């Protein structure tokens, strides 16, 4: 099992798509920062426009914490999309290059083979989120400095710099669970579909539908609380003025459960299917 | 003869209006405030607006005669556009007349109430109502209707009977809810745009607490 995991890590480290994933993340960061640099003041100006009649403002809201928050919002779509494309490729490329047949000719358990894929995919996802978080914090604070964070979530919430840092760190940690869910789903889709293009399309549709369903009210408390798409926003809850920790723990634990379930489904399908 | 009498009365009344003086008690209070060359104090700001959540902010307020009041802080702070003019310099910047409105009891203190009506178009307020504690020679409440920024009601509470500067200042004003750029939304599903549109303007308050006040006369 360990040798299989090592083998998977070696493959990923040698594949150019890993570099593409990191490059894509840095490009997204760069775009958000450039946009914030040139338009950030205008956004804040618009946000606080109605308050200008009554207030004078002292201090800078266009700071590193705001930039990190804006980049963090790429967890809604950009980052999971990149992860789903790259991670599904871990398996579809094996089907395409027929290396999977070579591997299966060896005395390798199908269970351990696919399990190692899932484990490495999860590790890769966490690594990407870590790279995103570290680079975002480092570059944002370096260029834009520290300061209070303003977020619109059930009102205009202002957080002091140290409080904002705590919330952003925890949001990245919580967001990584959401990213793991999408990664596991994409690998399972790869198990089912085998073909890279089909998997990418279905993964993208899954992500889009998931985002749409998140906003949809099902008029049913159980579905609204337990349906998978309603659990992918736990990281945003760190920006409510009073952090609802119990909701965050509940959502994250349930999403981990969903991830585990999807992984089991993927493993069972892979085990039962012949490798051709 | 009747025409001459009417003319004399008319001229006398016009003279009375043109020569209307500023209320003596207000002048005394202004003179008392002018005795302050400078002051410094630590300031705590608390905001009470339904759609804004902000922790208490701390800063430093500094005033030097001839200059406007300055507030500095390491944090982002929101200051009311009115309420920090404790020395009445902004009100006295342009000429005005006062009209005595009698006496009113405010928080157990008998206060003289006057209206300030600007006589210059340069003045940024259209009318102001001032509640004066004439015995303690200080202002305890003011309602200033500005031309551009709405009405600001300021209540001032003092630590004791002799202090010239207040310990707490409460500024009340009307404020409109914020506009939300789409890209800035944290969790779009939670925003009830219809409700926001219907809310219109709301009353907001800001509380300023002064401490470690150092006055140079």
Interface residues (C-beta under 8 A of the other chain):
Chain A: X43 X46 X47 X48 X49 X50 X51 X53 X54 X55 X56 X57 X58 X59 X60 X61 X73 X147 X148 X150 X151 X152 X153 X154 X155 X156 X157 X158 X159 X160 X161 X163 X214 X215 X233 X236 X239 X241
Chain B: X50 X51 X52 X53 X54 X55 X59 X71 X72 X73 X75 X76 X77 X78 X79 X80 X81 X148 X149 X150 X152 X173 X174 X175 X176 X177 X178 X179 X180 X181 X183 X184 X185 X186 X187 X188 X189 X190 X191 X204
